[in-house]
Amino acid sequence: MGLVLGIESSCDETAAAVVRDGREVLSSIVASQAALHAPFRGVVPEIASRSHLREIVPTIEAALEQARVSPRELTGVAATSQPGLVGSLLVGASAAKAFAWLHELPIVAVDHIAAHLYAALMEGAPTQLPALALVASGGHTALYYYKNPLEFEMLGCTNDDAAGEAFDKVAAILGLGYPGGPAIERVAFGVDPKPAAIAVPRVSSGPFDFSFSGLKTAVRYRVLPPGAKEKRHLTESEIATLAAGFQHAAVEHMALITMAAARARGARTILVGGGVACNDLLRKRLASACAPDGLDLRIPRPALCSDNAAMVAGLGAAMLDAGRRDDLGFPIYPSGVPQVHSSSPAPAEVRRP
């Protein structure tokens, strides 16, 4: 597979990485924008795009330097082309195209979601496929029947907020920091969630869809009851209990649906990716659910769960090894998998119900 440079800029992280043979991470540089967006408690697209413009070239240079690799030693370039913020995607994809053209390297356009799934395969011994795969992040929450890195089928997705988005909104309601996931996990640590009495959404037998808006509303009504004009003053203990109650319900919801889908499809392997997969409670809950049936749970280390370019380079290596190539005119698709593909094969064959 050789050495592949990966470039990721789908949202608010400017990232570049060099990966050998699809698994060995030689470098992974991430320029975070969290401090820029914190005052707004969410990602501002214009601010994100301008930050990518400032950081993209230094980030690529730092990735090559950290890996001690020169452009002439690379075998290819991989760049995120979908889904994401349009301005952010354009910056990374344009930089990747320019780099590939300048150094006469083949290039592949990578699906951000497919890269999150591939990240779970980058560590440990080879695992049994097909698998049941969960992606939970700030912008996406979905389940897939994962046949291989280039082919997977969506089984269900969120009907409203993504998991990470719900964490951000609940953190804002409770007056906690941004991003919301780490803030809620921090204040909820060691706190009993039962007094909050937030019900876990019911699990159906399929499609295996998620819903987090009800959990967010439950927290909101504890802070601002229906008909009330002013928010209740909450003590630190009450805030921690509500945070713990929400986190427990959200994690249980994801775990129950994931395991139900795994049983329905007879999967022996569970893959998990996305920024929410950094949550320690989710990791422990899925581990305890998989253990009785001997299922192989694969969750990458946190650095490979949050947005990064190593996962893009890894999947790009697999695509290049399979003979896939994109021309320098490949488009970006902010909303995700296009209805009409570019002249070269799409980064992954995704069948939607």
NORJO-V794988 format. One record per residue. N is the residue number from 1. RES is the residue in one letter. D_LAST is the distance of its C-alpha to the last C-alpha in Angstrom with 1 decimal. Layout:
N_RES_D_LAST ; N_RES_D_LAST
//
This chain:
1_M_33.0 ; 2_G_35.8 ; 3_L_36.0 ; 4_V_33.2 ; 5_L_33.5 ; 6_G_30.4 ; 7_I_30.2 ; 8_E_28.0 ; 9_S_28.3 ; 10_S_25.0 ; 11_C_26.4 ; 12_D_29.8 ; 13_E_30.8 ; 14_T_32.7 ; 15_A_32.3 ; 16_A_33.5 ; 17_A_33.8 ; 18_V_35.1 ; 19_V_33.6 ; 20_R_35.2 ; 21_D_33.2 ; 22_G_29.9 ; 23_R_31.1 ; 24_E_34.6 ; 25_V_34.8 ; 26_L_38.0 ; 27_S_37.6 ; 28_S_35.2 ; 29_I_36.4 ; 30_V_34.6 ; 31_A_36.3 ; 32_S_35.1 ; 33_Q_35.1 ; 34_A_34.9 ; 35_A_38.5 ; 36_L_37.9 ; 37_H_35.1 ; 38_A_36.6 ; 39_P_38.7 ; 40_F_35.7 ; 41_R_33.6 ; 42_G_30.7 ; 43_V_30.0 ; 44_V_31.8 ; 45_P_30.2 ; 46_E_33.6 ; 47_I_35.3 ; 48_A_32.6 ; 49_S_33.0 ; 50_R_36.7 ; 51_S_36.8 ; 52_H_34.7 ; 53_L_37.2 ; 54_R_40.0 ; 55_E_38.6 ; 56_I_36.6 ; 57_V_39.6 ; 58_P_41.5 ; 59_T_38.4 ; 60_I_37.9 ; 61_E_41.6 ; 62_A_41.6 ; 63_A_38.8 ; 64_L_40.8 ; 65_E_44.0 ; 66_Q_42.7 ; 67_A_41.4 ; 68_R_44.7 ; 69_V_42.9 ; 70_S_43.9 ; 71_P_41.6 ; 72_R_43.2 ; 73_E_42.1 ; 74_L_38.3 ; 75_T_36.2 ; 76_G_33.4 ; 77_V_31.7 ; 78_A_28.2 ; 79_A_27.1 ; 80_T_24.1 ; 81_S_22.6 ; 82_Q_19.5 ; 83_P_18.6 ; 84_G_21.7 ; 85_L_24.6 ; 86_V_25.6 ; 87_G_29.3 ; 88_S_28.8 ; 89_L_26.5 ; 90_L_29.1 ; 91_V_31.9 ; 92_G_30.5 ; 93_A_29.1 ; 94_S_32.4 ; 95_A_34.5 ; 96_A_32.6 ; 97_K_33.1 ; 98_A_36.7 ; 99_F_37.3 ; 100_A_35.7 ; 101_W_37.8 ; 102_L_40.9 ; 103_H_40.8 ; 104_E_39.3 ; 105_L_36.3 ; 106_P_32.9 ; 107_I_30.1 ; 108_V_26.3 ; 109_A_23.8 ; 110_V_21.8 ; 111_D_18.6 ; 112_H_19.9 ; 113_I_17.0 ; 114_A_17.3 ; 115_A_21.0 ; 116_H_20.8 ; 117_L_19.1 ; 118_Y_21.7 ; 119_A_24.4 ; 120_A_24.1 ; 121_L_25.2 ; 122_M_28.2 ; 123_E_30.5 ; 124_G_31.9 ; 125_A_31.9 ; 126_P_29.1 ; 127_T_26.4 ; 128_Q_24.5 ; 129_L_21.0 ; 130_P_18.2 ; 131_A_17.9 ; 132_L_15.9 ; 133_A_16.0 ; 134_L_16.4 ; 135_V_17.1 ; 136_A_19.2 ; 137_S_21.2 ; 138_G_22.8 ; 139_G_20.0 ; 140_H_16.8 ; 141_T_15.7 ; 142_A_12.5 ; 143_L_11.9 ; 144_Y_11.0 ; 145_Y_11.8 ; 146_Y_14.5 ; 147_K_16.0 ; 148_N_18.5 ; 149_P_19.2 ; 150_L_17.8 ; 151_E_14.5 ; 152_F_11.9 ; 153_E_8.3 ; 154_M_6.9 ; 155_L_7.2 ; 156_G_8.4 ; 157_C_10.6 ; 158_T_13.7 ; 159_N_14.1 ; 160_D_17.4 ; 161_D_19.6 ; 162_A_18.9 ; 163_A_21.1 ; 164_G_23.8 ; 165_E_23.9 ; 166_A_24.6 ; 167_F_27.3 ; 168_D_28.9 ; 169_K_29.0 ; 170_V_30.5 ; 171_A_33.0 ; 172_A_34.0 ; 173_I_34.6 ; 174_L_36.7 ; 175_G_38.6 ; 176_L_37.6 ; 177_G_37.1 ; 178_Y_34.4 ; 179_P_32.1 ; 180_G_31.3 ; 181_G_29.9 ; 182_P_33.1 ; 183_A_35.2 ; 184_I_33.7 ; 185_E_33.8 ; 186_R_37.4 ; 187_V_38.7 ; 188_A_36.7 ; 189_F_38.1 ; 190_G_40.0 ; 191_V_39.5 ; 192_D_38.7 ; 193_P_35.5 ; 194_K_36.4 ; 195_P_38.8 ; 196_A_36.1 ; 197_A_34.3 ; 198_I_30.8 ; 199_A_28.4 ; 200_V_25.3 ; 201_P_22.1 ; 202_R_21.0 ; 203_V_18.3 ; 204_S_15.9 ; 205_S_14.8 ; 206_G_11.1 ; 207_P_8.8 ; 208_F_11.2 ; 209_D_11.8 ; 210_F_15.1 ; 211_S_17.8 ; 212_F_21.1 ; 213_S_22.7 ; 214_G_24.4 ; 215_L_26.0 ; 216_K_27.3 ; 217_T_28.6 ; 218_A_30.4 ; 219_V_32.2 ; 220_R_33.1 ; 221_Y_34.6 ; 222_R_36.8 ; 223_V_38.1 ; 224_L_38.3 ; 225_P_38.4 ; 226_P_37.3 ; 227_G_40.3 ; 228_A_42.0 ; 229_K_43.3 ; 230_E_43.7 ; 231_K_41.9 ; 232_R_43.4 ; 233_H_45.4 ; 234_L_43.7 ; 235_T_45.7 ; 236_E_44.5 ; 237_S_44.0 ; 238_E_41.8 ; 239_I_39.7 ; 240_A_39.2 ; 241_T_38.3 ; 242_L_35.7 ; 243_A_34.2 ; 244_A_34.2 ; 245_G_32.7 ; 246_F_29.8 ; 247_Q_29.3 ; 248_H_29.4 ; 249_A_26.8 ; 250_A_24.4 ; 251_V_24.8 ; 252_E_24.7 ; 253_H_21.4 ; 254_M_19.8 ; 255_A_21.6 ; 256_L_20.8 ; 257_I_17.0 ; 258_T_17.2 ; 259_M_19.5 ; 260_A_17.6 ; 261_A_14.5 ; 262_A_17.1 ; 263_R_18.8 ; 264_A_15.8 ; 265_R_15.1 ; 266_G_18.8 ; 267_A_18.9 ; 268_R_22.5 ; 269_T_21.9 ; 270_I_20.6 ; 271_L_20.4 ; 272_V_20.9 ; 273_G_21.3 ; 274_G_22.0 ; 275_G_25.1 ; 276_V_24.5 ; 277_A_24.8 ; 278_C_28.5 ; 279_N_29.0 ; 280_D_31.3 ; 281_L_30.4 ; 282_L_26.7 ; 283_R_28.0 ; 284_K_30.4 ; 285_R_28.1 ; 286_L_25.5 ; 287_A_28.5 ; 288_S_29.9 ; 289_A_26.7 ; 290_C_26.3 ; 291_A_30.0 ; 292_P_30.5 ; 293_D_28.0 ; 294_G_29.1 ; 295_L_25.8 ; 296_D_26.2 ; 297_L_25.4 ; 298_R_25.3 ; 299_I_25.8 ; 300_P_27.8 ; 301_R_30.9 ; 302_P_30.6 ; 303_A_31.6 ; 304_L_28.5 ; 305_C_26.2 ; 306_S_27.2 ; 307_D_26.7 ; 308_N_28.7 ; 309_A_29.2 ; 310_A_29.8 ; 311_M_26.2 ; 312_V_25.7 ; 313_A_28.7 ; 314_G_27.5 ; 315_L_24.1 ; 316_G_26.0 ; 317_A_28.5 ; 318_A_25.9 ; 319_M_24.5 ; 320_L_28.1 ; 321_D_28.9 ; 322_A_26.2 ; 323_G_27.8 ; 324_R_25.5 ; 325_R_27.4 ; 326_D_26.9 ; 327_D_29.7 ; 328_L_31.4 ; 329_G_29.7 ; 330_F_26.1 ; 331_P_24.5 ; 332_I_23.0 ; 333_Y_19.7 ; 334_P_20.3 ; 335_S_16.9 ; 336_G_15.1 ; 337_V_13.4 ; 338_P_14.9 ; 339_Q_14.0 ; 340_V_17.2 ; 341_H_18.4 ; 342_S_22.0 ; 343_S_24.4 ; 344_S_23.8 ; 345_P_20.6 ; 346_A_18.2 ; 347_P_18.9 ; 348_A_15.8 ; 349_E_13.1 ; 350_V_9.9 ; 351_R_6.7 ; 352_R_3.8 ; 353_P_0.0
//
